[in-house]
Structure formats: C-alpha cells, structure tokens
Amino acid sequence: MPTRDDNNKRLLFRFSLFFAGILLLDACAPFRHIEVKDFVVDNVMVQGQRILIDFSATVNNPNRSFVIHSAGGDIHLGERPFAVAQLLQAIAVPARAQERCSGQLQLTIKDLFAALQLGLDYKSWDWDAFLFSGGFQVKSAWMKKNFNYREVPLSQLMNTLQ
C-alpha cells in the first residue's frame, strides 16, 4: 500500500510535468507581428571603412520580453556588395509594450566608391535600393529563435520584423 509520502511524490512529479509542459508550450509559441516605427539614426561615427551607427526606434511588442542577442548580414546596393552589418550590443525589448529601444550597429563598407557616389547625406539615400541578407537571433527565456532574411529592402526591414 502506497504511503502518504509516495502519493506526495507522485503528485509533485505530475505537477512538475504539467508545469514543464506549459513552459515548453509557451516557449514554442510563435512571435506575433512586431512593429518597428520611428527609426532614427542618433549618431554616426566614421572610422575609415567602419561606420558606427547609434540608432533608436519605437518597438510595439505584443509578445513576451525578448533580447535581440545578435544580428548581422550583408548589404547589397543593387547587385554589388556594399557593406557588412553587425549589431554591437544586445537590445532588450520589454513584454507587451510599446517602448523606445536603442542599439549600436557597425557597418564595414566593402565598396568605398559606391559610398562616395551616394554622398555623405544618408537621409537622402534611397533605402529601397539597399538589400539585406542576414539574420537576427532572438532569445526569450529558454528559447532562441532565428529570423532570416534574403534580399529584403532596408526600408522594409527598418519598419517591421516578422
């Protein structure tokens, strides 16, 4: 005949399995549409072929909190390689909120001639002409999720993450 201690252990084991299942289902739940608005370049620092960009944007996150742990990829201007982009610091995005988030990006220019032809006034550049191929790694609790992009216009990428 099972003792009271055995019954408690079984109950605790069942509860632990149920709780672990709930956590696993929550961690595997898909990210809903994340909207990025008001993308602003706060500061640009040129160091030879490297450009450090401090930026901020308003992020509407209907999901649980997450951290953009790493991001990077290649930027093409038409068919030509233009630069390599890399996120220098992780960006924390709070849960179910619309908040201003900031980060720092490093661009390593591959085609200096194309950069000089575009001019120094980046605000006048046609962001639809730049195509991004790369990805983001997002971490939330125990879950990691990769968002990969292939030849997405930078203007679209700066306004939404899907």
C-alpha positions as a Python dict, from the first residue, in 0.01 Angstrom:
ca = {
    (1, 'M'): (0, 0, 0),
    (2, 'P'): (146, 339, -103),
    (3, 'T'): (241, 569, 178),
    (4, 'R'): (139, 930, 205),
    (5, 'D'): (497, 1028, 115),
    (6, 'D'): (476, 826, -210),
    (7, 'N'): (148, 993, -301),
    (8, 'N'): (302, 1336, -242),
    (9, 'K'): (599, 1246, -460),
    (10, 'R'): (369, 1129, -742),
    (11, 'L'): (159, 1443, -712),
    (12, 'L'): (471, 1662, -716),
    (13, 'F'): (604, 1471, -1019),
    (14, 'R'): (275, 1516, -1210),
    (15, 'F'): (263, 1883, -1121),
    (16, 'S'): (625, 1926, -1235),
    (17, 'L'): (548, 1755, -1568),
    (18, 'F'): (240, 1972, -1617),
    (19, 'F'): (435, 2290, -1534),
    (20, 'A'): (723, 2192, -1764),
    (21, 'G'): (474, 2124, -2044),
    (22, 'I'): (313, 2466, -2000),
    (23, 'L'): (655, 2635, -2008),
    (24, 'L'): (757, 2438, -2315),
    (25, 'L'): (436, 2528, -2500),
    (26, 'D'): (480, 2895, -2407),
    (27, 'A'): (842, 2895, -2521),
    (28, 'C'): (747, 2736, -2854),
    (29, 'A'): (464, 2978, -2920),
    (30, 'P'): (529, 3186, -3231),
    (31, 'F'): (619, 3551, -3210),
    (32, 'R'): (334, 3768, -3323),
    (33, 'H'): (394, 4063, -3553),
    (34, 'I'): (646, 4307, -3405),
    (35, 'E'): (616, 4660, -3536),
    (36, 'V'): (912, 4897, -3554),
    (37, 'K'): (831, 5266, -3601),
    (38, 'D'): (1016, 5597, -3599),
    (39, 'F'): (1357, 5452, -3682),
    (40, 'V'): (1608, 5731, -3612),
    (41, 'V'): (1984, 5746, -3658),
    (42, 'D'): (2105, 5924, -3344),
    (43, 'N'): (2477, 5939, -3418),
    (44, 'V'): (2715, 5838, -3696),
    (45, 'M'): (3088, 5799, -3640),
    (46, 'V'): (3315, 5719, -3935),
    (47, 'Q'): (3639, 5531, -3866),
    (48, 'G'): (3797, 5457, -4203),
    (49, 'Q'): (3593, 5182, -4368),
    (50, 'R'): (3392, 5127, -4049),
    (51, 'I'): (3088, 5330, -3962),
    (52, 'L'): (2939, 5310, -3613),
    (53, 'I'): (2570, 5396, -3605),
    (54, 'D'): (2377, 5467, -3287),
    (55, 'F'): (2007, 5424, -3358),
    (56, 'S'): (1673, 5412, -3182),
    (57, 'A'): (1322, 5305, -3276),
    (58, 'T'): (982, 5265, -3118),
    (59, 'V'): (904, 4893, -3088),
    (60, 'N'): (549, 4765, -3042),
    (61, 'N'): (590, 4416, -2897),
    (62, 'P'): (270, 4215, -2831),
    (63, 'N'): (482, 3916, -2719),
    (64, 'R'): (675, 3825, -2407),
    (65, 'S'): (1000, 4012, -2345),
    (66, 'F'): (1297, 3918, -2558),
    (67, 'V'): (1651, 4021, -2638),
    (68, 'I'): (1791, 4064, -2987),
    (69, 'H'): (2107, 3876, -2899),
    (70, 'S'): (2291, 3904, -3229),
    (71, 'A'): (2226, 4036, -3575),
    (72, 'G'): (2423, 4076, -3890),
    (73, 'G'): (2445, 4023, -4259),
    (74, 'D'): (2540, 4159, -4597),
    (75, 'I'): (2402, 4474, -4757),
    (76, 'H'): (2395, 4498, -5135),
    (77, 'L'): (2335, 4806, -5344),
    (78, 'G'): (2160, 4654, -5642),
    (79, 'E'): (2379, 4361, -5743),
    (80, 'R'): (2700, 4491, -5584),
    (81, 'P'): (2812, 4413, -5228),
    (82, 'F'): (2801, 4738, -5034),
    (83, 'A'): (2869, 4663, -4666),
    (84, 'V'): (2865, 4408, -4387),
    (85, 'A'): (2642, 4496, -4090),
    (86, 'Q'): (2681, 4370, -3733),
    (87, 'L'): (2491, 4458, -3417),
    (88, 'L'): (2741, 4553, -3146),
    (89, 'Q'): (2520, 4529, -2838),
    (90, 'A'): (2215, 4326, -2746),
    (91, 'I'): (1881, 4505, -2747),
    (92, 'A'): (1625, 4424, -2476),
    (93, 'V'): (1260, 4460, -2575),
    (94, 'P'): (1003, 4460, -2291),
    (95, 'A'): (693, 4239, -2295),
    (96, 'R'): (358, 4360, -2427),
    (97, 'A'): (469, 4720, -2456),
    (98, 'Q'): (544, 4997, -2699),
    (99, 'E'): (877, 5147, -2598),
    (100, 'R'): (1177, 5322, -2745),
    (101, 'C'): (1473, 5086, -2786),
    (102, 'S'): (1824, 5174, -2894),
    (103, 'G'): (2129, 4994, -3023),
    (104, 'Q'): (2460, 5029, -3199),
    (105, 'L'): (2539, 4892, -3542),
    (106, 'Q'): (2873, 4861, -3717),
    (107, 'L'): (2890, 4882, -4095),
    (108, 'T'): (3208, 4777, -4271),
    (109, 'I'): (3200, 4934, -4616),
    (110, 'K'): (3307, 4697, -4894),
    (111, 'D'): (3253, 4934, -5186),
    (112, 'L'): (3404, 5274, -5098),
    (113, 'F'): (3346, 5406, -5449),
    (114, 'A'): (2969, 5341, -5424),
    (115, 'A'): (2962, 5503, -5079),
    (116, 'L'): (3134, 5815, -5213),
    (117, 'Q'): (2893, 5829, -5508),
    (118, 'L'): (2595, 5823, -5271),
    (119, 'G'): (2731, 6119, -5075),
    (120, 'L'): (2752, 6178, -4703),
    (121, 'D'): (2387, 6277, -4655),
    (122, 'Y'): (2246, 5933, -4567),
    (123, 'K'): (1899, 6086, -4520),
    (124, 'S'): (1870, 6137, -4895),
    (125, 'W'): (1966, 5777, -4983),
    (126, 'D'): (1708, 5551, -5147),
    (127, 'W'): (1672, 5281, -4879),
    (128, 'D'): (1471, 5061, -5118),
    (129, 'A'): (1784, 5020, -5333),
    (130, 'F'): (1975, 4853, -5046),
    (131, 'L'): (1905, 4483, -4996),
    (132, 'F'): (1981, 4297, -4672),
    (133, 'S'): (2061, 3927, -4647),
    (134, 'G'): (2129, 3803, -4297),
    (135, 'G'): (1952, 3741, -3974),
    (136, 'F'): (1870, 3812, -3612),
    (137, 'Q'): (1888, 3579, -3316),
    (138, 'V'): (1623, 3646, -3054),
    (139, 'K'): (1635, 3500, -2703),
    (140, 'S'): (1335, 3479, -2474),
    (141, 'A'): (1362, 3282, -2153),
    (142, 'W'): (1487, 2939, -2264),
    (143, 'M'): (1401, 2985, -2628),
    (144, 'K'): (1616, 3106, -2915),
    (145, 'K'): (1464, 3192, -3248),
    (146, 'N'): (1633, 3296, -3570),
    (147, 'F'): (1479, 3540, -3814),
    (148, 'N'): (1649, 3508, -4151),
    (149, 'Y'): (1613, 3747, -4441),
    (150, 'R'): (1719, 3720, -4802),
    (151, 'E'): (1741, 4030, -5018),
    (152, 'V'): (1492, 4236, -4818),
    (153, 'P'): (1493, 4614, -4885),
    (154, 'L'): (1638, 4802, -4587),
    (155, 'S'): (1336, 5033, -4581),
    (156, 'Q'): (1110, 4733, -4514),
    (157, 'L'): (1346, 4587, -4254),
    (158, 'M'): (1365, 4914, -4062),
    (159, 'N'): (987, 4926, -4029),
    (160, 'T'): (891, 4572, -3934),
    (161, 'L'): (1019, 4240, -3803),
    (162, 'Q'): (823, 3930, -3897),
}
